[in-house]
Amino acid sequence: SPPLHHTSPTMVLRRDTIVCLLFGMLLALPYAHGVFYLPGVYPADFKKGDPVALLVNKITSIHTQMSFKYYDLPGICKPTEIVDMKEKLGQVLSGDRLENSNYNITALNDFDCAVLNKAPNTECAPDNLYKEVDLKEYAKKISEEYQVHWVIDNLESAMLKTLTDNNNNPLEVYDSGFPLGFKGDVDTNQAADATFVNNHVRINLLYHPNDDGSVRIVGFEVIPSSIKWDYKEWVEQKLEQKCPNPVSDNGEYLPQSVKPVAAGENILWTYGVQWTESEIPWTQRWDRYWKNTDSQIHWFSIVNSLMIVLFLTGMVAMIMLRTLRADLRRYNQIDINDEVEETGWKLVHGDVFRPPVRPMLFSVLVGSGVQVFAMAVITIVFALLGFLSPANRGGLITAGVVLFEVMGVFAGYFSTRTYKTFRGLSWKRNALFTALGFPGVVFGTFFFLNMFLRAQHSSGAVPFTTLLKLIALWFGVSLPLVFCGSYFAFKKPLPEDPVRTNQIPRQVPEQVWYMSPVLSILMGGILPFGAVFIELFFVLTAVWGDSFYYIFGFLSIVFVILILTCAEITIVMCYFQLCAEDYHWWWRSYLTAGASALYMFLYSIFYFFTRLDITNPVSGLLYFGYTLIMALGFFVLTGSIGYYACYFFVRRIYGSVKVA
């Protein structure tokens, strides 16, 4: 067996392991293309008359949580030759499908109205006649409050809203997308079940002038409206791309109805463009998408979490400075050869490092937690530096996926180190379980949900080629890195335990009711969840409310607080457990902090029934499926933090006491 010496299992990895990590990053480079683009570095300049491309993306609804391609709308006007834009991995996973359009927009040229139906190389419904089945589909999508998403110069289409900030001052913000249509309004004598489609859009492009006469686009505002055009006039006068007069009733323009309708309806899709000079610099053009009116709530969350941390820090300090120091002083004053009855946590010194049950599973979970932790830390750092802002489309998801696979080297290393601590010898099997275990559960759940999305013909359904890329990333990058980390971890000598382990296990005395494993684990998980649940609300709102999440500064602070809370609550509970002469702390330390994931999932159930209006069973399945993945990741993350905190605490206290 390899020689033993005093080294910590979390010391700097060997040079070979770092080389292995660099090699894995090299393998992952093709998947990480464009991930760390810094928005604001490469502006696009337009001179008067230059074409400006409008890309259509998708339609989304917070009620169905299923996105669809814009051109999946029946009879919507589209180019005869549709070109799919090249997209990053994260864009595909989030359902983005950027495609070209025939909206004729040129820089600094305004016009009031143009008909898209007669644009060159454009096809719409035959004879612009939309059948009843098509109109019913529009009415269904409008009743589900679907929003349309377009893109110009990497800017998301948005509607301008005026809110008030914390000082009751007006604050202009952008609401991403615009509604496909609207329901009837009783105040305007429209039937309550009447449904109207927004077939006309007013595009307001804000620009900032350059010294050379060119301009940069700093805003993409859309003002949608529903107008019933005089189709007979348009046909008889052969107006082509010119707009006819609207149909009016008593001097009021009629909206374009899709419910109730006759057997069919002729619909013209029209648009106008206006260029407006703005003082907003190009580097700040995304600020209106990100303006935050809830900063006080975030600070309240942080202060609330800090109170929890201070409370736990006080308890840990009391244990370490008073109780433990007094215990150590008493134990170390006793001569080793004296016959003295041991009490408290010192009584189990001969069993405290006894391997737990199911050591293979435990070590795999620890390795997966370290993998998630490393991915989260690096992702948050790059997000704080601005590389993963929402302006970088799909960058956050792409970075998360690629970094998770590359961090497989840490999963293999720490999983095998933990497994070897339990005197395990099957490091290859340990590495295989680590590489396939947690990632397999996540991918299996994702693949299962993807089948339902594909059955619904949603744009969120990941194409087969992308699934192959994910599998290639998994088995071509992550799997070799896990084995690489495991190999060098197994070669590295073990740290010597501060106390010897007895051959015969000590019987654990009967515990008082409040120290039972289930109750103490559930009690321990409350505080880490309490430290993050307010920020969790904003994360869930961003994920399921189809909005941007950009407050990575608050998120990083909450993440640090989460680490401290998990570590401290685990140390406190572990100390109480050892004082009760229960030495089965390995699993308890992991589950105490990991139990916060249970509360996270329960909170997501509460959020589902109180904040979301989802009635479609498939949409509910998607919500709980993806939330389960989030909860599992949170479980292994917090569990590993709790385990390592407890591990160092136990080694510290038993390494400071004299044992016969």
C-alpha positions as CSV (number, residue, x, y, z in Angstrom):
1,S,0.0,0.0,0.0
2,P,1.2,3.6,-0.7
3,P,2.9,5.4,2.2
4,L,0.7,7.7,4.4
5,H,1.6,11.2,5.2
6,H,-0.1,14.4,6.4
7,T,-1.7,16.0,3.3
8,S,-5.2,17.4,2.9
9,P,-7.5,15.9,0.3
10,T,-8.3,19.3,-1.1
11,M,-4.7,20.5,-1.6
12,V,-3.7,21.8,-5.0
13,L,-4.1,19.1,-7.7
14,R,-1.0,17.5,-9.1
15,R,0.5,18.9,-12.2
16,D,-0.7,15.9,-14.2
17,T,-4.3,16.7,-13.2
18,I,-4.0,20.3,-14.2
19,V,-2.6,19.2,-17.6
20,C,-5.6,16.8,-17.8
21,L,-8.0,19.7,-17.1
22,L,-6.3,21.9,-19.8
23,F,-6.6,19.1,-22.3
24,G,-10.3,18.7,-21.5
25,M,-10.8,22.5,-22.0
26,L,-9.2,22.1,-25.4
27,L,-11.6,19.3,-26.3
28,A,-14.5,21.5,-25.3
29,L,-13.5,24.5,-27.3
30,P,-15.7,23.7,-30.3
31,Y,-18.8,23.7,-28.1
32,A,-17.8,26.9,-26.3
33,H,-17.5,29.0,-29.5
34,G,-18.9,32.5,-28.8
35,V,-19.7,31.7,-25.1
36,F,-17.5,34.4,-23.6
37,Y,-18.2,37.2,-26.1
38,L,-18.2,40.5,-24.2
39,P,-21.3,42.5,-25.3
40,G,-20.3,46.1,-26.3
41,V,-17.0,45.2,-28.0
42,Y,-18.2,44.9,-31.6
43,P,-20.8,47.5,-32.5
44,A,-22.5,47.6,-35.9
45,D,-22.5,50.9,-37.7
46,F,-25.2,51.8,-40.3
47,K,-25.1,54.5,-42.9
48,K,-28.3,56.0,-44.4
49,G,-29.9,53.5,-46.7
50,D,-28.0,50.5,-45.4
51,P,-30.3,47.4,-45.0
52,V,-31.2,46.5,-41.5
53,A,-32.1,42.8,-41.0
54,L,-35.1,41.9,-38.9
55,L,-34.8,38.4,-37.6
56,V,-37.9,36.5,-36.3
57,N,-37.3,34.3,-33.3
58,K,-40.2,32.5,-31.5
59,I,-43.5,33.0,-29.7
60,T,-43.6,32.2,-26.0
61,S,-46.3,32.1,-23.3
62,I,-45.9,32.0,-19.5
63,H,-49.1,30.0,-19.4
64,T,-47.9,27.0,-21.5
65,Q,-44.1,27.3,-21.0
66,M,-43.8,26.0,-24.6
67,S,-42.3,28.1,-27.3
68,F,-42.9,27.8,-31.1
69,K,-41.2,29.1,-34.2
70,Y,-42.7,32.3,-35.4
71,Y,-43.2,30.8,-38.8
72,D,-45.2,27.9,-37.3
73,L,-48.1,30.3,-37.1
74,P,-50.6,29.3,-39.8
75,G,-50.3,31.4,-43.0
76,I,-48.0,34.0,-41.4
77,C,-46.0,35.8,-44.1
78,K,-42.5,34.4,-44.5
79,P,-39.7,34.3,-47.1
80,T,-39.9,31.6,-49.8
81,E,-36.4,30.6,-48.7
82,I,-36.1,30.5,-44.9
83,V,-32.5,30.8,-43.6
84,D,-31.8,29.6,-40.1
85,M,-29.2,31.7,-38.3
86,K,-26.2,30.0,-36.7
87,E,-27.0,29.6,-33.0
88,K,-25.0,28.7,-29.9
89,L,-25.8,25.6,-27.9
90,G,-27.5,27.6,-25.2
91,Q,-29.8,29.3,-27.7
92,V,-30.9,25.9,-29.1
93,L,-31.5,24.6,-25.6
94,S,-33.6,27.6,-24.7
95,G,-35.8,27.3,-27.8
96,D,-34.4,30.2,-29.8
97,R,-34.8,29.8,-33.5
98,L,-33.6,32.9,-35.3
99,E,-34.7,33.1,-39.0
100,N,-34.6,35.7,-41.7
101,S,-37.6,37.8,-42.7
102,N,-38.7,40.1,-45.6
103,Y,-39.4,43.2,-43.6
104,N,-37.7,45.9,-45.7
105,I,-36.0,48.2,-43.3
106,T,-33.2,50.6,-44.3
107,A,-31.2,52.9,-42.0
108,L,-32.7,56.3,-41.3
109,N,-35.7,55.8,-43.7
110,D,-39.1,56.3,-42.2
111,F,-42.4,55.2,-43.6
112,D,-45.9,54.9,-42.2
113,C,-47.2,51.7,-43.6
114,A,-46.2,48.9,-46.0
115,V,-47.9,45.6,-46.8
116,L,-45.8,42.5,-46.1
117,N,-48.0,40.2,-48.1
118,K,-46.7,41.6,-51.4
119,A,-43.0,41.9,-50.4
120,P,-40.7,40.2,-53.0
121,N,-40.2,36.5,-52.4
122,T,-42.8,36.3,-49.7
123,E,-45.5,33.7,-49.3
124,C,-48.6,34.0,-47.0
125,A,-51.9,32.1,-46.9
126,P,-53.2,31.3,-50.4
127,D,-55.0,34.5,-51.7
128,N,-54.4,35.9,-48.2
129,L,-57.4,34.0,-47.1
130,Y,-57.2,32.4,-43.6
131,K,-59.5,29.5,-43.1
132,E,-61.5,28.9,-40.0
133,V,-59.1,26.3,-38.6
134,D,-56.2,28.8,-39.0
135,L,-58.1,31.6,-37.2
136,K,-59.0,29.2,-34.4
137,E,-55.3,28.5,-34.0
138,Y,-54.6,32.2,-33.8
139,A,-57.4,32.7,-31.3
140,K,-56.1,29.8,-29.1
141,K,-52.5,31.3,-29.1
142,I,-53.9,34.8,-28.3
143,S,-56.0,33.4,-25.4
144,E,-52.8,31.8,-24.0
145,E,-51.2,35.3,-24.2
146,Y,-48.4,34.3,-26.6
147,Q,-45.7,37.0,-27.0
148,V,-43.8,37.5,-30.3
149,H,-40.0,37.9,-30.2
150,W,-38.0,39.6,-33.0
151,V,-34.4,40.7,-33.1
152,I,-32.6,43.6,-34.8
153,D,-28.9,44.1,-34.4
154,N,-28.9,41.6,-31.5
155,L,-31.5,43.7,-29.7
156,E,-34.7,42.0,-28.5
157,S,-38.0,43.5,-29.6
158,A,-39.7,45.2,-26.7
159,M,-42.6,47.4,-25.6
160,L,-41.8,50.6,-23.6
161,K,-43.3,50.7,-20.1
162,T,-43.1,53.5,-17.5
163,L,-42.7,52.3,-13.9
164,T,-41.7,54.1,-10.7
165,D,-38.4,53.5,-8.9
166,N,-37.9,53.3,-5.1
167,N,-38.1,57.2,-4.9
168,N,-41.4,57.3,-6.9
169,N,-39.6,58.8,-9.9
170,P,-40.7,57.6,-13.4
171,L,-38.5,54.9,-14.8
172,E,-38.7,53.7,-18.5
173,V,-38.1,50.0,-18.9
174,Y,-38.5,47.5,-21.7
175,D,-40.9,44.6,-21.6
176,S,-39.4,41.9,-23.9
177,G,-41.6,40.9,-26.9
178,F,-45.0,42.1,-27.9
179,P,-48.4,40.4,-27.8
180,L,-49.7,38.3,-30.7
181,G,-53.2,39.8,-30.1
182,F,-55.7,40.6,-27.5
183,K,-59.1,39.6,-26.1
184,G,-62.3,41.7,-26.5
185,D,-62.8,44.8,-24.3
186,V,-66.3,45.3,-22.9
187,D,-65.7,49.0,-22.5
188,T,-65.4,49.4,-26.3
189,N,-68.6,47.4,-26.9
190,Q,-66.6,44.3,-28.0
191,A,-67.8,40.8,-27.1
192,A,-65.9,39.4,-24.1
193,D,-64.9,36.3,-26.1
194,A,-63.9,38.3,-29.2
195,T,-60.3,37.9,-30.2
196,F,-58.2,40.1,-32.3
197,V,-54.7,39.6,-33.9
198,N,-52.1,42.3,-34.0
199,N,-51.6,42.4,-37.7
200,H,-49.8,45.8,-37.8
201,V,-46.6,46.8,-36.0
202,R,-45.0,50.2,-35.6
203,I,-41.3,49.7,-35.3
204,N,-39.5,52.5,-33.6
205,L,-35.7,52.2,-33.9
206,L,-33.7,54.4,-31.6
207,Y,-30.3,55.4,-32.9
208,H,-27.2,57.1,-31.6
209,P,-25.2,59.2,-34.2
210,N,-21.5,58.8,-34.7
211,D,-19.1,61.5,-35.8
212,D,-18.7,60.1,-39.3
213,G,-22.5,60.3,-40.0
214,S,-23.2,56.7,-39.4
215,V,-25.5,55.5,-36.6
216,R,-25.7,52.7,-34.1
217,I,-29.0,51.2,-33.0
218,V,-29.7,51.5,-29.3
219,G,-33.4,50.6,-29.1
220,F,-35.9,48.3,-30.8
221,E,-39.4,49.3,-29.7
222,V,-42.6,47.7,-31.2
223,I,-46.0,49.2,-30.9
224,P,-48.5,46.5,-32.1
225,S,-52.1,47.2,-33.2
226,S,-55.0,45.4,-34.8
227,I,-56.4,47.0,-38.0
228,K,-58.9,45.6,-40.3
229,W,-57.8,46.8,-43.7
230,D,-60.1,47.3,-46.7
231,Y,-59.0,44.2,-48.6
232,K,-61.4,44.8,-51.5
233,E,-59.8,48.2,-52.1
234,W,-56.3,46.8,-51.8
235,V,-57.1,44.2,-54.5
236,E,-59.1,46.4,-56.9
237,Q,-56.6,49.2,-56.9
238,K,-53.6,46.9,-57.0
239,L,-51.9,48.7,-54.2
240,E,-49.3,45.9,-53.8
241,Q,-47.1,47.0,-50.9
242,K,-49.1,50.2,-50.2
243,C,-51.7,50.0,-47.4
244,P,-55.4,50.5,-48.2
245,N,-57.7,52.5,-45.9
246,P,-58.8,50.8,-42.7
247,V,-62.4,49.7,-42.3
248,S,-64.2,52.0,-40.0
249,D,-67.5,52.1,-38.2
250,N,-68.9,55.5,-37.2
251,G,-65.4,57.0,-37.6
252,E,-63.6,54.3,-35.5
253,Y,-61.2,51.9,-37.0
254,L,-62.2,48.2,-36.7
255,P,-59.7,45.7,-35.3
256,Q,-58.8,42.5,-37.2
257,S,-60.9,39.8,-35.7
258,V,-60.0,36.1,-35.6
259,K,-62.9,35.1,-33.4
260,P,-65.8,35.0,-34.1
261,V,-65.4,34.9,-37.8
262,A,-67.1,33.5,-40.9
263,A,-65.7,30.6,-42.9
264,G,-62.6,32.7,-43.7
265,E,-60.9,36.1,-43.4
266,N,-58.6,38.1,-45.6
267,I,-55.8,39.4,-43.5
268,L,-53.1,41.9,-44.5
269,W,-49.9,42.0,-42.4
270,T,-48.5,45.5,-42.3
271,Y,-45.7,47.5,-40.7
272,G,-44.3,51.0,-40.4
273,V,-40.8,52.1,-39.4
274,Q,-39.7,55.2,-37.5
275,W,-36.1,56.2,-36.7
276,T,-35.7,58.3,-33.5
277,E,-32.4,59.9,-32.3
278,S,-31.4,59.0,-28.8
279,E,-28.8,60.1,-26.3
280,I,-28.4,56.6,-25.0
281,P,-24.8,55.5,-25.8
282,W,-24.4,52.2,-27.5
283,T,-22.7,50.6,-24.5
284,Q,-25.8,51.3,-22.4
285,R,-28.5,50.2,-24.8
286,W,-29.4,47.1,-22.8
287,D,-29.9,49.0,-19.6
288,R,-33.7,49.5,-20.2
289,Y,-34.1,45.7,-20.4
290,W,-32.3,45.3,-17.0
291,K,-33.4,48.2,-14.9
292,N,-34.3,46.9,-11.5
293,T,-37.1,48.4,-9.4
294,D,-36.8,45.7,-6.7
295,S,-33.3,46.4,-5.4
296,Q,-34.6,47.0,-1.9
297,I,-36.1,43.5,-1.8
298,H,-32.7,42.1,-2.8
299,W,-30.9,44.0,-0.1
300,F,-33.6,42.9,2.4
301,S,-32.9,39.3,1.3
302,I,-29.2,39.8,1.8
303,V,-29.6,41.4,5.2
304,N,-32.0,38.6,6.2
305,S,-29.5,36.0,5.1
306,L,-26.6,37.8,6.9
307,M,-28.6,37.6,10.2
308,I,-28.8,33.8,9.7
309,V,-25.0,33.7,9.0
310,L,-24.2,35.8,12.1
311,F,-26.4,33.6,14.3
312,L,-24.7,30.5,13.0
313,T,-21.2,32.0,13.2
314,G,-21.9,32.9,16.8
315,M,-22.9,29.3,17.6
316,V,-19.8,27.9,15.8
317,A,-17.6,30.4,17.6
318,M,-19.2,29.4,20.9
319,I,-18.6,25.7,20.1
320,M,-15.0,26.2,18.9
321,L,-13.9,28.8,21.5
322,R,-15.7,27.8,24.6
323,T,-17.0,24.3,24.6
324,L,-14.4,22.6,22.5
325,R,-11.5,24.5,24.0
326,A,-12.7,23.5,27.5
327,D,-13.1,19.9,26.4
328,L,-9.6,19.8,24.8
329,R,-8.0,21.4,27.8
330,R,-9.6,18.8,30.1
331,Y,-8.7,15.9,27.9
332,N,-5.1,17.0,27.2
333,Q,-4.5,17.5,31.0
334,I,-5.2,13.9,31.6
335,D,-2.2,11.5,31.3
336,I,-2.6,9.0,28.5
337,N,-1.9,6.1,30.9
338,D,-4.5,7.2,33.4
339,E,-7.7,5.2,33.6
340,V,-10.3,8.0,33.1
341,E,-13.8,7.5,31.8
342,E,-14.2,9.4,28.5
343,T,-17.3,11.3,27.8
344,G,-19.0,13.2,25.0
345,W,-17.5,13.4,21.5
346,K,-14.1,12.0,22.6
347,L,-15.8,8.8,23.5
348,V,-16.3,7.9,19.8
349,H,-12.7,8.7,18.7
350,G,-12.2,5.0,17.7
351,D,-15.2,5.0,15.4
352,V,-15.5,8.5,14.0
353,F,-13.5,7.7,10.9
354,R,-15.2,4.4,10.3
355,P,-16.4,4.3,6.6
356,P,-20.1,4.9,6.1
357,V,-22.6,2.6,4.6
358,R,-22.7,2.7,0.7
359,P,-19.3,4.4,0.4
360,M,-19.4,4.2,-3.4
361,L,-22.7,6.1,-3.6
362,F,-21.5,8.7,-1.1
363,S,-18.3,9.4,-2.9
364,V,-20.1,9.7,-6.2
365,L,-22.5,12.3,-4.7
366,V,-19.5,14.2,-3.2
367,G,-17.8,14.3,-6.6
368,S,-20.9,15.4,-8.4
369,G,-21.4,18.2,-5.8
370,V,-17.8,19.5,-6.3
371,Q,-18.4,19.4,-10.1
372,V,-21.6,21.6,-9.7
373,F,-19.8,23.8,-7.3
374,A,-16.8,24.5,-9.6
375,M,-19.2,25.1,-12.5
376,A,-21.3,27.5,-10.5
377,V,-18.3,29.5,-9.2
378,I,-16.7,30.0,-12.6
379,T,-20.0,30.8,-14.3
380,I,-20.8,33.5,-11.6
381,V,-17.3,35.0,-12.0
382,F,-17.7,35.3,-15.8
383,A,-21.2,36.6,-15.4
384,L,-20.0,39.3,-13.0
385,L,-17.4,40.3,-15.5
386,G,-20.1,40.8,-18.1
387,F,-19.3,38.0,-20.4
388,L,-22.6,36.2,-19.8
389,S,-25.1,39.0,-19.8
390,P,-28.4,38.5,-21.6
391,A,-27.0,40.5,-24.5
392,N,-24.9,37.4,-25.1
393,R,-27.7,35.2,-26.4
394,G,-27.5,31.7,-25.0
395,G,-24.1,32.4,-23.4
396,L,-25.2,31.6,-19.9
397,I,-26.7,28.2,-20.7
398,T,-23.8,27.3,-23.1
399,A,-21.2,28.3,-20.4
400,G,-23.0,26.3,-17.8
401,V,-23.2,23.1,-19.9
402,V,-19.6,23.3,-21.2
403,L,-18.1,24.2,-17.8
404,F,-20.1,21.4,-16.1
405,E,-18.6,18.9,-18.5
406,V,-15.1,20.3,-18.2
407,M,-15.4,20.3,-14.4
408,G,-15.7,16.5,-14.7
409,V,-12.0,16.4,-13.8
410,F,-12.9,17.7,-10.3
411,A,-15.7,15.3,-10.0
412,G,-13.4,12.3,-10.7
413,Y,-10.7,13.6,-8.4
414,F,-12.7,14.4,-5.3
415,S,-15.0,11.4,-5.8
416,T,-12.1,9.0,-5.9
417,R,-10.3,10.8,-3.0
418,T,-13.4,10.4,-0.9
419,Y,-13.8,6.8,-2.0
420,K,-10.1,6.0,-1.2
421,T,-10.5,7.6,2.2
422,F,-12.9,4.7,2.9
423,R,-10.2,2.3,1.7
424,G,-12.0,1.5,-1.5
425,L,-10.0,-0.1,-4.3
426,S,-12.3,-0.1,-7.3
427,W,-11.4,3.4,-8.5
428,K,-12.4,2.6,-12.2
429,R,-15.9,1.6,-11.2
430,N,-16.0,4.7,-8.9
431,A,-15.0,6.9,-11.9
432,L,-17.6,5.3,-14.2
433,F,-20.4,5.8,-11.7
434,T,-19.3,9.4,-11.2
435,A,-19.2,10.1,-14.9
436,L,-22.6,8.4,-15.6
437,G,-24.5,8.9,-12.3
438,F,-25.7,12.5,-11.8
439,P,-25.1,13.5,-15.4
440,G,-27.1,10.5,-16.5
441,V,-30.1,11.4,-14.3
442,V,-30.1,14.9,-15.6
443,F,-29.8,13.9,-19.2
444,G,-32.4,11.2,-18.8
445,T,-34.9,13.6,-17.3
446,F,-34.1,16.2,-20.0
447,F,-34.5,13.6,-22.8
448,F,-37.8,12.4,-21.3
449,L,-39.2,16.0,-21.2
450,N,-37.8,16.7,-24.7
451,M,-40.0,13.9,-26.1
452,F,-43.1,15.7,-24.8
453,L,-41.9,19.0,-26.4
454,R,-41.3,17.2,-29.7
455,A,-44.8,15.7,-29.5
456,Q,-46.1,19.3,-29.1
457,H,-44.0,20.5,-32.1
458,S,-42.4,23.1,-29.8
459,S,-39.3,25.0,-30.8
460,G,-38.0,24.2,-27.3
461,A,-37.6,20.6,-28.4
462,V,-33.9,20.0,-28.9
463,P,-33.1,18.7,-32.4
464,F,-31.5,15.2,-32.7
465,T,-28.2,16.7,-33.9
466,T,-28.0,18.8,-30.8
467,L,-28.7,15.8,-28.6
468,L,-25.8,14.1,-30.4
469,K,-23.6,17.1,-29.6
470,L,-24.5,16.8,-25.9
471,I,-23.8,13.1,-25.9
472,A,-20.4,13.8,-27.6
473,L,-19.6,16.4,-25.1
474,W,-20.5,14.0,-22.3
475,F,-18.6,11.0,-23.5
476,G,-15.9,12.7,-25.5
477,V,-15.0,15.4,-22.9
478,S,-16.5,14.8,-19.5
479,L,-16.0,11.0,-19.3
480,P,-12.3,11.1,-20.1
481,L,-11.8,14.0,-17.7
482,V,-13.5,12.1,-14.9
483,F,-11.3,9.1,-15.4
484,C,-8.2,11.4,-15.6
485,G,-9.0,13.0,-12.3
486,S,-9.8,9.7,-10.7
487,Y,-6.6,8.1,-11.8
488,F,-4.4,10.8,-10.3
489,A,-6.5,11.0,-7.2
490,F,-6.0,7.2,-6.6
491,K,-2.3,7.5,-7.2
492,K,-2.0,10.3,-4.6
493,P,-1.2,9.0,-1.1
494,L,-4.0,9.2,1.5
495,P,-4.0,11.7,4.4
496,E,-3.4,9.9,7.7
497,D,-6.4,9.9,10.1
498,P,-5.7,11.8,13.3
499,V,-7.0,8.8,15.4
500,R,-7.0,5.0,14.9
501,T,-10.3,3.2,14.1
502,N,-11.2,0.3,16.3
503,Q,-11.8,-3.1,14.7
504,I,-15.2,-3.6,16.5
505,P,-17.8,-0.9,15.9
506,R,-19.1,0.8,19.0
507,Q,-22.8,0.6,19.7
508,V,-24.6,3.9,19.3
509,P,-26.7,4.7,22.4
510,E,-30.4,5.5,22.0
511,Q,-30.8,9.1,20.9
512,V,-33.3,11.6,22.2
513,W,-36.2,12.4,19.9
514,Y,-34.8,15.7,18.6
515,M,-31.5,14.1,17.6
516,S,-33.1,11.5,15.4
517,P,-31.6,11.4,11.9
518,V,-34.7,12.5,10.0
519,L,-35.6,15.3,12.3
520,S,-32.1,16.7,12.7
521,I,-31.6,16.6,8.9
522,L,-34.9,18.4,8.2
523,M,-34.1,21.0,10.9
524,G,-30.6,21.6,9.4
525,G,-31.9,22.2,5.9
526,I,-34.2,25.0,6.9
527,L,-31.5,27.7,7.4
528,P,-29.6,27.3,4.1
529,F,-33.0,27.5,2.3
530,G,-34.0,30.5,4.4
531,A,-30.8,32.3,3.3
532,V,-31.6,32.0,-0.4
533,F,-35.4,31.7,-0.8
534,I,-36.0,35.3,-1.7
535,E,-33.4,35.3,-4.4
536,L,-34.9,31.9,-5.5
537,F,-38.1,33.8,-6.2
538,F,-36.4,36.1,-8.7
539,V,-34.6,33.1,-10.3
540,L,-37.9,31.2,-10.8
541,T,-39.6,34.4,-12.1
542,A,-36.8,34.8,-14.7
543,V,-36.9,31.2,-15.7
544,W,-40.7,30.7,-15.9
545,G,-41.8,34.3,-16.4
546,D,-39.9,34.7,-19.7
547,S,-37.8,37.6,-18.4
548,F,-34.1,38.4,-18.2
549,Y,-32.0,37.5,-15.1
550,Y,-29.1,39.9,-14.8
551,I,-28.5,40.7,-11.1
552,F,-25.4,38.5,-10.8
553,G,-24.0,40.8,-8.1
554,F,-26.8,40.0,-5.8
555,L,-26.6,36.3,-6.8
556,S,-22.9,36.1,-6.0
557,I,-23.4,37.6,-2.5
558,V,-26.3,35.1,-1.8
559,F,-24.1,32.3,-3.1
560,V,-21.3,33.1,-0.6
561,I,-23.9,33.4,2.1
562,L,-25.3,29.9,1.1
563,I,-21.8,28.4,1.4
564,L,-21.3,29.9,4.9
565,T,-24.7,28.8,6.0
566,C,-24.3,25.2,4.8
567,A,-20.9,24.9,6.3
568,E,-21.8,26.4,9.7
569,I,-25.2,24.6,10.2
570,T,-23.5,21.3,9.4
571,I,-20.7,21.9,11.9
572,V,-23.2,22.8,14.6
573,M,-25.4,19.7,13.9
574,C,-22.3,17.5,13.6
575,Y,-21.0,18.6,17.0
576,F,-24.3,17.9,18.7
577,Q,-24.4,14.5,17.0
578,L,-20.9,13.6,18.2
579,C,-21.6,14.8,21.7
580,A,-24.6,12.3,21.7
581,E,-22.0,9.6,21.0
582,D,-23.4,9.0,17.4
583,Y,-20.4,8.6,15.1
584,H,-22.4,8.1,11.9
585,W,-21.7,11.6,10.7
586,W,-20.7,11.1,7.0
587,W,-24.2,10.8,5.5
588,R,-25.7,13.0,8.1
589,S,-23.3,15.9,7.2
590,Y,-24.2,15.6,3.5
591,L,-27.9,15.3,4.0
592,T,-28.2,18.1,6.6
593,A,-27.1,20.7,4.1
594,G,-28.6,18.9,1.2
595,A,-32.0,18.8,2.8
596,S,-32.3,22.5,1.7
597,A,-33.0,21.1,-1.8
598,L,-36.2,19.5,-0.4
599,Y,-37.4,22.9,0.8
600,M,-36.5,24.4,-2.5
601,F,-38.6,21.9,-4.4
602,L,-41.5,22.4,-1.9
603,Y,-41.2,26.1,-2.5
604,S,-41.3,25.6,-6.2
605,I,-44.6,23.7,-5.8
606,F,-45.9,26.7,-3.8
607,Y,-44.7,29.0,-6.5
608,F,-46.4,26.9,-9.2
609,F,-49.9,27.2,-7.6
610,T,-49.6,30.8,-6.4
611,R,-47.6,32.6,-9.2
612,L,-48.2,30.6,-12.4
613,D,-51.4,30.0,-14.3
614,I,-50.6,26.7,-16.0
615,T,-53.4,24.4,-16.8
616,N,-51.8,22.3,-19.6
617,P,-50.7,18.9,-18.1
618,V,-47.6,18.9,-20.4
619,S,-46.6,22.3,-19.3
620,G,-47.0,21.3,-15.6
621,L,-44.8,18.2,-16.4
622,L,-42.2,20.5,-17.9
623,Y,-42.2,22.8,-14.9
624,F,-41.8,20.1,-12.3
625,G,-39.3,18.1,-14.5
626,Y,-36.9,21.0,-14.9
627,T,-37.4,22.1,-11.3
628,L,-36.5,18.6,-10.2
629,I,-33.2,19.0,-12.1
630,M,-32.6,22.3,-10.4
631,A,-33.3,20.7,-7.0
632,L,-31.0,17.7,-7.7
633,G,-28.2,20.1,-8.6
634,F,-28.8,22.1,-5.5
635,F,-28.9,18.9,-3.4
636,V,-25.4,17.7,-4.5
637,L,-24.0,21.2,-4.3
638,T,-25.1,22.0,-0.7
639,G,-24.5,18.4,0.4
640,S,-20.9,18.5,-0.7
641,I,-20.4,21.9,1.0
642,G,-21.8,20.5,4.2
643,Y,-19.7,17.3,4.0
644,Y,-16.4,19.1,3.5
645,A,-17.1,21.6,6.3
646,C,-17.9,18.7,8.7
647,Y,-14.9,16.7,7.4
648,F,-12.4,19.4,8.2
649,F,-14.1,20.1,11.6
650,V,-13.9,16.5,12.7
651,R,-10.3,16.2,11.6
652,R,-9.5,19.4,13.4
653,I,-11.0,18.5,16.8
654,Y,-9.8,14.9,16.8
655,G,-6.3,15.9,15.7
656,S,-6.1,18.3,18.7
657,V,-6.7,15.8,21.4
658,K,-4.4,13.2,23.0
659,V,-5.7,9.7,22.5
660,A,-4.3,6.5,24.1
